[in-house]
Amino acid sequence: MKGVLQGDRVIFGTDAIPELYETLYYGRVRGDKLELALVEAAYLLDREKISVTADGKPLGFRELFILASQAQELFELKYIVYRDLRERGYFVQPGVIDFRVFPRGGRPNVVPSRYFVHVISERKPLPLADIVGNLQAALNVRKEMVLAIVDEESDITYYGVKANVLKGQMAPPDVGPVPGSATLLEDRVVVWDRSLSEALHAQGFYGNPLDEQRLQLSLVESAYLIMRHKLEVADRSGAPVALDTFTERALAFEPDFKRKLLVYADLRDKGLVAKTGFKFGSSFRVYEHVESIAKIPHSRFLVDAHGFDYVFHLQALSRSVRLANSVRKEMVFACDKDGESTVRYFSLGRIKL
Amino acid sequence: MKGVLQGDRVIFGTDAIPELYETLYYGRVRGDKLELALVEAAYLLDREKISVTADGKPLGFRELFILASQAQELFELKYIVYRDLRERGYFVQPGVIDFRVFPRGGRPNVVPSRYFVHVISERKPLPLADIVGNLQAALNVRKEMVLAIVDEESDITYYGVKANVLKGQMAPPDVGPVPGSATLLEDRVVVWDRSLSEALHAQGFYGNPLDEQRLQLSLVESAYLIMRHKLEVADRSGAPVALDTFTERALAFEPDFKRKLLVYADLRDKGLVAKTGFKFGSSFRVYEHVESIAKIPHSRFLVDAHGFDYVFHLQALSRSVRLANSVRKEMVFACDKDGESTVRYFSLGRIKL
């Protein structure tokens, strides 16, 4: 079958419709023509199913590939992903978000498509807002959202993006105010009172023991305990530190402290236990339930908190997700719009399509 | 025994020397006095081995701790690390780089110290030049360099820092120039020539097959092959692209391309195989030898390339090292001084002291 390259399409006559479209599900019918996208045409040309001409002259694969890479942004990457999916037996149709992919074995016009696949270059920074927007678009039509990231050596990593509803089973600790019990030192708080230290640590897995009698709290833990459990914190001179002063002091150490506290509080309020994720390079590691501190369970999530205007660098994103996977945790991103107090969560995980 | 707080020292008379210094190895003798560092004094006060007064008044642990945290930068963190090491049976002496630590079971004045331990806050950015400088200082006196990073919840992670000499066993590929064999597309190169594609991939694990006939090369691979193996690259119009033009084009996609190429070339020239480390969030994954591409071995190193003026953020550093450890690779940092072509390597790994 012979097609003609026109811009970013290759056009065929009616005769191509029965085989290419109705049997093999390539292209889209427009009037009495069949239009193939460039990735479809390059793929079929390589398999010698079609021939393509431009300005009356036949094109080899190499010529078409070079022309296509000029005509369409990220063509090479799209081709690599398209070919990979097709070779592994998926039916793929070019769509608004790059590709609509049908479930394995499922044929177009028979079953609905299952995935929206978005092709991304490792080199291109990815705005968080784009992920959230595309995820919402996919969810609205009940599709699964997939990112296909192509690295500099043209290897593909597929990530599934999911919306998360986090929920834990922890009850709040049974503690009340103990005057003079805690001091804000440089960038952490020490609780001197032995029974308060024990209650906070045992009932909520708050802090880390300094020794057998005293507990160290992080800034975000302390701020939350001041807010929700009337923790009384003093400065080194013994003067009480109210929440707003505390927050101001914390901001000097952590410019992103307000966002961190917002997400921390949201997680704790939902009955989850959030602890520092430093050893995993994340904001938090999160447990659904810590029944006893003598037997700390596996933490299920790693959570990073970002603003809605955050832009991911894909190498760092790849590292986060890979690390989370390697320690059998789910990599979750928390985001909030400036000025709103609602926190949204989505997770990214490598998937084998 | 009674000591007196003076600035950032607690001073004892001669009578304290036999027990505290000669038997338990605390403090330093100055004239007929024994001086304890604040961490030593706080530790001994908590264990009720000593008492401390300031301005004639006795200090409780809480008072001393608060005063010390004002008198010495990072006192809380140093105390946490000091206590941890002591509790686990190490003899520790305050030194120029925070602590000199003796081998397990080894006593000061009997065996030499083994580690230089540098205490760092998770929150404080760490200049690469500091790591290299401290590593050199430790190596000069044959000590091992250890970073003790204290996170916001006062957990300690110990990292060992080592200088690396990397060496591989790969012979250069047996390829020559093939005119018109490769095209620079957007941000990658396609080799159209089948036998060149096969030779590059099979003999040097260069590139990634586009299909059975053609090979895709990354920008850094292509530049290296132009430099060392006379690869001929053309642009889309067929005009040859020389190395300097190629580098300029690559810089548009990778601002750090020159450094990346310097390190890549150094690794390849040393007989190692460097491939993209994207899936691990690093610049390169590195193999000592790839005998056959039918059976790719485990890559032993992850390498990140940085300038000498680079500053690590410890959360990201923690993530890199943790990820490398979790996939059984060594996390190596390559660095070069601007204008010099020598690349130095050091690695960081979690250690259990």
Interface residues (C-beta under 8 A of the other chain):
Chain A: D46 R62 F65 I66 S69 Q70 L74 F75 E76 I80 R83 S121 E122 R123 D151 E152 E153 S154 D155 T157 T183 L185 E186 D187 R188 V190 W192 G207 N208 L210 D211 Q216 S218 L219 V220 E221 R236 F253 E254 K275 T276 F278 K279 F280 G281 S282 L314 Q315 A316 L317 S318 R319 S320 R322 L323 S326 V327
Chain B: D46 R62 F65 I66 S69 Q70 L74 F75 E76 I80 R83 S121 E122 R123 D151 E152 E153 S154 D155 T157 T183 L185 E186 D187 R188 V190 W192 G207 N208 L210 D211 Q216 S218 L219 V220 E221 R236 F253 E254 K275 T276 F278 K279 F280 G281 S282 L314 Q315 A316 S318 R319 S320 R322 L323 S326 V327
